[in-house]
Amino acid sequence: MNPPLKVYHDDDISPAPLEDAGVAVIGYGSQGRAQALNLRDSGVAVTVGLRPGSPSRARAEEDGFTLLEPGAAVEETPFVAVLVPDEVQGEVVAQEVTPHVKRGAVVVFAHGGPVHFGEVALPEGVDVALVAPMGPGRLLREYYVAGHGLNAKAAVARDATGGAWPRALAYARALGCGRAGVIATTFAEEAKLDLFSEQAVLCGGLPALAEAAFETLVAAGYPPVLAYIECVREIKYVADLTYEHGLDGMRRRISSTALYGGATRGPKVVGAEAKKTLKEILGAVEDGSFVAEMRAKFGGREEFLAAARNDRLEAAREEFERIIRRVPRE
Ligand SMILES: NC(=O)c1ccc[n+]([C@@H]2O[C@H](COP(=O)([O-])OP(=O)(O)OC[C@H]3O[C@@H](n4cnc5c(N)ncnc54)[C@H](OP(=O)(O)O)[C@@H]3O)[C@@H](O)[C@H]2O)c1
């Protein structure tokens, strides 16, 4: 049996490790902006590190942050948050963090992958921690402002100073995550679970299934806009119920017809073949071959966005927005 999860809330976490300690936030995207704003509102001095000519500069300045080039920001502070995309972290850490980070500092990541899969290397004498908010930056900020905070996972890969855990927890607390609960994990576990769930369910299996169901209805002659509503848009209603009440709670709240149809047809959709595929997907995440494949093949987002786009489905969505929701065309 797995050991019970260790979860920390504000009451269990001392903010002391961050008192009088600044944070250099490297990157000002989804996580970078939200984390910088939350940290500052929690009373932490934040410097934002951006590359020369960064398009994010104007926004960070507008938000009132002191801006430095990444290396200079790293030199100044005992906390460094690496909040650039995973695929560039190896390069950014090698060029901007490793040469500048102070002995005794802590480098915080928001996803375990690059450290777990050996893409980043940090000098000895530096703590390596993970504080991974369980949602996009927009929600991290929204929940902080609303007062209830977003859950996070936290881990330590290297405790050089003997204080890495309290530092990781203090960082999570300043993000507001201690209000909701900070779950102790490891870099390996977070990296693998995150990659598997986004491939198998959230960003892979679920959208692929919705699209295939949409195409099935359209091929059978049903109006695309209605197929879009049924197979794509209504995901939200079931997702909201599942978020609030779990799968069993969701089933208890749907109609008897939906319950019977789902219980008898769902296992046919996700049958033996799909389960075999899920195991293969997990295997490729665990042995590192997925990450190696992506680093070799991923040449940028646009190529994959174009390949994945279903024009018929997008046209149906546009029609829905225009005719039914009456949102004017841009
Ligand atoms: N987004 C999420 O939902 C989410 C949730 C939990 C954890 N995470 C984790 O959070 C971390 C950051 O992800 P994110 O989604 O916030 O990333 P993101 O929005 O794509 O990050 C964009 C920022 O990274 C900077 N950047 C990109 N390439 C760079 C390079 N080569 N050198 C220097 N700066 C560079 C950009 O600089 P410019 O402004 O100069 O272009 C921009 O400021 C990742 O580890 C991710 O796995 C993300």
The ligand as a Tripos MOL2 file, in Angstrom:
@<TRIPOS>MOLECULE
LIG
   48    52     1     0     0
SMALL
NO_CHARGES

@<TRIPOS>ATOM
      1 N1          1.3410   26.8590  -18.0330 N.am      1 LIG1
      2 C1          0.8840   25.9910  -17.1480 C.2       1 LIG1
      3 O1         -0.3220   25.6690  -17.1150 O.2       1 LIG1
      4 C2          1.8010   25.3400  -16.1450 C.ar      1 LIG1
      5 C3          1.2460   24.7510  -14.9840 C.ar      1 LIG1
      6 C4          2.1140   24.2220  -14.0180 C.ar      1 LIG1
      7 C5          3.4820   24.2410  -14.2510 C.ar      1 LIG1
      8 N2          3.9780   24.7770  -15.4170 N.ar      1 LIG1
      9 C6          5.4290   24.7960  -15.6040 C.3       1 LIG1
     10 O2          5.8640   26.1470  -15.4510 O.3       1 LIG1
     11 C7          7.0530   26.3510  -16.2090 C.3       1 LIG1
     12 C8          6.8620   27.5510  -17.1000 C.3       1 LIG1
     13 O3          5.8200   27.2460  -18.0110 O.3       1 LIG1
     14 P1          4.8940   28.3910  -18.6460 P.3       1 LIG1
     15 O4          3.7160   27.6900  -19.2460 O.co2     1 LIG1
     16 O5          4.6990   29.4890  -17.6640 O.co2     1 LIG1
     17 O6          5.8640   28.8830  -19.8030 O.3       1 LIG1
     18 P2          5.5870   30.0260  -20.8670 P.3       1 LIG1
     19 O7          4.3790   30.8060  -20.5390 O.co2     1 LIG1
     20 O8          5.6680   29.4540  -22.2280 O.co2     1 LIG1
     21 O9          6.9070   30.9100  -20.6230 O.3       1 LIG1
     22 C9          7.1600   31.9960  -21.3810 C.3       1 LIG1
     23 C10         8.3070   32.7810  -20.7810 C.3       1 LIG1
     24 O10         9.5310   32.0550  -20.9590 O.3       1 LIG1
     25 C11        10.4680   32.9010  -21.6090 C.3       1 LIG1
     26 N3         11.3530   32.1680  -22.5140 N.ar      1 LIG1
     27 C12        10.9820   31.3060  -23.4970 C.ar      1 LIG1
     28 N4         12.0870   30.8360  -24.1310 N.ar      1 LIG1
     29 C13        13.1510   31.4310  -23.5360 C.ar      1 LIG1
     30 C14        14.5410   31.3620  -23.7550 C.ar      1 LIG1
     31 N5         15.0750   30.5660  -24.6800 N.pl3     1 LIG1
     32 N6         15.3460   32.1360  -22.9620 N.ar      1 LIG1
     33 C15        14.8200   32.9370  -22.0100 C.ar      1 LIG1
     34 N7         13.4830   33.0410  -21.7460 N.ar      1 LIG1
     35 C16        12.6850   32.2960  -22.5070 C.ar      1 LIG1
     36 C17         9.6110   33.8430  -22.4190 C.3       1 LIG1
     37 O11        10.4220   34.9470  -22.6740 O.3       1 LIG1
     38 P3          9.9720   36.1150  -23.6930 P.3       1 LIG1
     39 O12         8.9220   36.8420  -22.9450 O.co2     1 LIG1
     40 O13        11.2460   36.8500  -23.8430 O.co2     1 LIG1
     41 O14         9.4770   35.4270  -24.9350 O.co2     1 LIG1
     42 C18         8.4410   34.0940  -21.4960 C.3       1 LIG1
     43 O15         8.7440   35.1430  -20.5840 O.3       1 LIG1
     44 C19         7.2940   25.0450  -16.9650 C.3       1 LIG1
     45 O16         8.2010   24.2510  -16.2520 O.3       1 LIG1
     46 C20         5.9200   24.3800  -16.9680 C.3       1 LIG1
     47 O17         5.9730   22.9780  -17.0890 O.3       1 LIG1
     48 C21         3.1760   25.3520  -16.3470 C.ar      1 LIG1
@<TRIPOS>BOND
     1     1     2 1
     2     2     3 2
     3     2     4 1
     4     4     5 ar
     5     4    48 ar
     6     5     6 ar
     7     6     7 ar
     8     7     8 ar
     9     8     9 1
    10     8    48 ar
    11     9    10 1
    12     9    46 1
    13    10    11 1
    14    11    12 1
    15    11    44 1
    16    12    13 1
    17    13    14 1
    18    14    15 2
    19    14    16 1
    20    14    17 1
    21    17    18 1
    22    18    19 2
    23    18    20 1
    24    18    21 1
    25    21    22 1
    26    22    23 1
    27    23    24 1
    28    23    42 1
    29    24    25 1
    30    25    26 1
    31    25    36 1
    32    26    27 ar
    33    26    35 ar
    34    27    28 ar
    35    28    29 ar
    36    29    30 ar
    37    29    35 ar
    38    30    31 1
    39    30    32 ar
    40    32    33 ar
    41    33    34 ar
    42    34    35 ar
    43    36    37 1
    44    36    42 1
    45    37    38 1
    46    38    39 2
    47    38    40 1
    48    38    41 1
    49    42    43 1
    50    44    45 1
    51    44    46 1
    52    46    47 1
@<TRIPOS>SUBSTRUCTURE
     1 LIG1         1 GROUP 0 **** ****
